[in-house]
Amino acid sequence: MHRHCEPACRRQDEAKQSKGFFTEIASSQKTLLAMTCDRMFTLGIETSCDETSCAILENGVKIRSNIISSSLFKHRPFGGVVPEIASRHSLEQIDFVLEQALEQAGVRLKDIDHIAVTAGPGLMGSLLVGVSYAKSLSWRLGIPLIPVNHLEAHLSACFMTPDNPTVKQPREFAGMLVSGGHTMITHHRAGKVRILGETVDDAVGEAYDKVAKILGLGFPGGPILDKLAQQGNPKAVLFTRPKQKKRFGFSYSGIKTAVLYHAQKERARPGRTDADEQKYIRDIAASFQRSAIGWLVEKALDAMSYLNVRDIAVGGGVSANSYLRKRMAEETSKAGLRLWMAPLPLTGDNAAMIARRGFELRNRRPAALNLAANPGLRLTAGK
């Protein structure tokens, strides 16, 4: 029996057996009680970096709320995320964000069945806010606490499809995680996770930010370069593919340096006008994106062939990139493969994906109240 229904159902039985009390409950009340018994609410809490987010997920599929408070505007003047600012923002906002999540979802704290919280990886200060908050709520409410790996949650978000909420996650699939801090290819089978390869230096999202900074475009660089690339010539500059010892390894430090040297040489050319500069920025953005994303697509398809799987999930902040989504859709469709990507609102850091992964792990032994944040948390062997 559902935890929330026990007191109500017990009172119903006692009322039927006691003389002088109600002998039956109205049909509408019975229906409401049955509906309540069928529901399971997961509270997700995400504070791994510069976002503070709380979400309520019903039965692991329906997003009742997903509130996000971003501190990004506070970091822009510094050209990157400042850990102290990020953690202070989470500390100041988390009460309000939870309140808004509960209000939008139309549930109360006592309706929550379990709490899923990002335990890592991420910024230590920010993680501590979320983990400490989740532990206090777990203790206060007497409900299970489920630690979630932020990376696993990004891939779980790929299967959160609003148009078909009951879709079943494939038993075996390839995964590609692309974000500001991680770039890796993974193999998922029956809940087990194996890393096939990852970047040896910069992540793809990190490369986007650094290239944008070189070109004087601001932070974060991903959305800016993506927009400019759509207006430029992707073949204006041809970048050399990095040599990798490992088949599924990545490297993005070289292309970043190549952009730096190319920009310095171009800007030193005499007689350049503002119009030349604007055209150059569009062309170099398009050329960089064509190479950076092209390498991802090629390795993703190679991994699917190597693993002999039909499904691939592409998650992380960079999965919002329009060129990546277009290329992956084209190539997988051409090969008769199935592509899973999170809806755009769920590509960035958010608590709905944490709640989803927590729901998937709900049968695992709950965490103790000495749970610690782990900024260097790696992908594990799964469930």
N, C-alpha and C positions, 0 to 999 in steps of 0.2 A: 504493500500500500504506500502511496506517495506520502512523504513526510508531512506535508502541509495538511493532508486530509485526515490524518489519524485522529486529532482531537475532534474535528467536526463529525467524522464518521462514528466515533465512539459516543458522542453526545446524541447522535441520531438513534443509535441502538438503545441507549438508556432511556430515551424519551418514549420509544415504542413499548418498552417493557414496564415502565412506571405508570401506575394508575394516577389519574388526575392531570397527566401531562399530555402533550400532543401524541396522537396515535399514528399520525402520518405526516409526511412533509409534502408540500405542494410540488407538483411535477416540475415547475420552473426551477425550484430550489434543487431538486434532484439533478436536473440537467446541468445547472451551474456547478454543482458539487462534482459531477462526473467529469466536466470539462477541466476543472481545477486539478483533479487527480491525474489527468493525462498530461499535464504540463510539467516540464522540468526547465528551470531557469538557471543559466550560467552567467555569472558576472565576470567579465574580462577586464583586467587592469593592465595598461601598457604605459611604461615610463622609461623606455630604454635609451632615449636620446633627447630630442628637442620637442617631442609631442607628449602631451599628457592626455590619456584617453581612457574612458570607461564605456563598456558596452553591455547590453543585456541580450542574450541569445536564448531563444525558446526552442527546446528540443534539438539543439545543435544545428538548426537550419534557418530558422526565422530570426532576422535581426530586428529586435524590438526597438533598439536604440544603439547609436554609436557616436558618442560625443568626443570631439577632439579639440583640445586647446593647444595651439602651436606657439612656440616661442621663436619661430623663425625670424620674425621681424626684428627681434632683439639682437640676432647674430649677424644680420646683413652688414652692419658697419664694420665688422671685424673680418669679413670674408670667409667665415667658417663658424662652426658650432663651438661656443665657449662652454665647457663643461659646468662651471660654477653657475653661469646664467641659466643653463638648461635645468639643473637640479633645483635651483631656487624657484624657477617657474613652476615646476611640478609640485613642489611643496606648497606653494601659494594657491595653486589651482585645483588640486585633486579633490578637495571637499566639494567645491562648486560643480566640478565635472561629474562626480558621482551623483550628486543631487539632480542634475539635469538629465542624466541617463535614466535614473529611476522614474523621474517625472514623465519623460517622453515615452518610456516603456509602459507606464501605467502599472508599475509593480512597487511593492514595498521591500525594504531590506529583509524582512522576515520571510518573504516569498522566495528568496534566493536559495538554491539547492547546493551549489558549490561555487568556489571562487578560483578562477584561473589567473595567474599573474606571470608576467615576464620575469624570469629569473636570470636571464642573460641571453646572448652577449649584449654589451652596451656600455654606456658610461656609468661608472661605479656610483657616483652621487645620485644620478637619476634613478638607477635601478633600486637603490636603497629606499628611496621614497615609496615606490610602488610596492616593493616586497614588504616593507615595514607596515604599510597601510593595509595590505592584504592580510598579513598575519594578525593584525589587531582585529580586523573584521571577522576573520575565521574564528578567533577565540571568543569574541563577543557573541557571535551568532551560533557557535557550536556546529559549524559545517565544514566539510573537507576543503583543504587548500591544495591546489594543483599547480606545481611549478611548470612553466612552459618555456621551451627553447624558442627564442624569437625567430630564428632561421626556419625552423620546422613550421612555425605558424604562417610565415610568408607563403610557403608552398601549400599549406592547408587552405589558404584563402583562395587558391586557384579553383577549388571545388565548391566555392560558395556562389552558386548561380541563382540569382533571384528569379529568373524565368523558369527554372526547373529546380526548386529547392530539394526535391527528393532524389536528385541524381546520385548514383552510387560511385564512389571513388574507385578507380581501377585497382585491382589487387597488386599489379606490378606496373611501374612506370619510371621513366627517366625524369629527373628534375634539373632545372637550371635556375640558380639563385643569382640575381643580379641587383646589386645595390651600391650604396656609397662606400660600404666597408667590406663587401664580400662579392666574389665572383667564383662560382663553382658549379660543377656537374655532379649530380648524385644519382644513385640507383635505389629505388624503393621497391621492396618486395615483402608482402605480408607483414607490414608494419616495421620491417627492418630497413635501416638506412646505411648506405655505403657511399663514401665520397670517392668519385672516380678521378677528379682533378680539380684544382683551384688555382687562383692567381698566385704568382710567386712574388709580386710586388704590389702595384696599385690595383685597386678594384676598378671596374669600368665606370662606376658612378663617381669615384674619386678622380679619375682621369677627366671626366666631363667637367668637374668643378675646377680642376687645375688649368685646363685648356681655356675655359671661360675667363679665368683670372688673367691668364697670359694675354688674352685678347681684350681685356678691360671691360668685360660684360657683366660683372657682378656675380652674386651668389644667391641661390644655388645655380650651378651652371647647366644642369640637365635640361630643364624646360626652355631656357633661353637658346641654347645651341640647337635644340630640336626644332624650334620655331624658325630660326634663321636658316637652318639647313634646308628647309623646304623651299627656300627662295634662291638657293645657290647652285653651283655646278658641282656635282659630286665627283667629277673626274678632273677637276682643276688641279688637284695635287694628289699624287699617288704615293701612299705610304708603304714602307717595306713591312712585310709580315714578320713578326718576331719569331725567332727560332726557339722552339721548345723541346726539351728532352722528353717530357712526358706528353703522351698523346692528347690528354684532356686538360693540360695545363694552360694557363693564361698569363700574359704579361702586358701591362699597359703603360709602364714607365717610359718605354722607348718612343711610343707615338706621341706622348706628351712632350718629351724633349725635342722630337722632330718638329712639332708645331712651334715650339719656342724658337728654334734656330731659323725656321722658315719665316716666321713673323718678323724676327729681328732683321733678316736680310731684305725682306720685302719693304719694310718701313724705312730702311736706310736708303732706298732708291730715291734719287733726286726727282723733283718735279711731280711728286704724288699729290693728288687733290683729295678733298674729303669724299668725293664720289668714288674715287679709286679705293679709299680705305673701306668704305661701306660695302663695296662689291667684293673686296678681298675677304672681309670678315664673313660674308655670306658663303663665299666659295670654300674657304678653309673650314667653316663649320660643316658644310655638306660633305666635304672630302673626309674630314675626321670621322663624321658619323657613319659614312659608308663603310669605312674600314673597321672601326670599332665594333659596330653592330654586325657587320658581315662575318667577323671572326666568331662572334657568339653563335650566329645561326649555323655556320658550318660545323662547329664543334657539337652543337646540340643534335644536329641530324646525324653526325658521325656516331655519337653516343647511342642514339636510338638503334642504328644499324648494328653496332657492336653488341648491345644488350638484347637485340632482337625483340624490341617492344614496340607497340603501336601508339602508346600514349606518352606525352611529355607535358609536364607542368612547369611554367615559367613564372617565377614570382620575385618580389622585391621591388624597391622603388623605381628602378630603371625599366621595369616591365611596363611602365606607363608610357615609355617612349613610342611615338607613333610609327617610326620606321621599323623598330624591332617588332611591334605587333603586326605590321603589314607584311614584313618579310617572313616571319614565322608562320603567319596564316597562309601565305602563298605557297611556301615550300612544303609545309605539312599536307596541305590540300593536294598539291601536285603528286605527292608520294603516297597518298591514301592513308595518312597518319592522323592521329587525333591530338589537337592542341588544347590545353587547358591554361587559361590565364585569368587572373582575378579581375573582376570589374574595376574600372578605373578608380572609383572612390576607395577601393580596398587594396590598392597597390602600395600605398605608403604605410607608415607605421600607424596602426589602429588597434583598438581593443577587441573589435569583432573577430579578427583572425586569432587573437589570443584565446578568446572564449571558445571559438571553434576547435582549436587544438586541445584546449582543456577538456572539452566535451568528449573528444576522441579518446582522451586518456583517463576518463572518469573512473574506470574500473581498476586503475593502478592504485597502489597503496598511497594514501594522502601524505603530504609533507608534514613534518613536525614543525613546531613553532620556532625551532632553531634554524629554519631554512635561511640560507645566506645567499645574497646576490653574487653572481659570478660573471664579471665583465668579459672573461675569456672563454665562456662556455662554448663547447664544440658540439657539432652534431653527433648524436650517440647512435647506438644500435637500434633505436626505436622504442617500441612499447615495452 
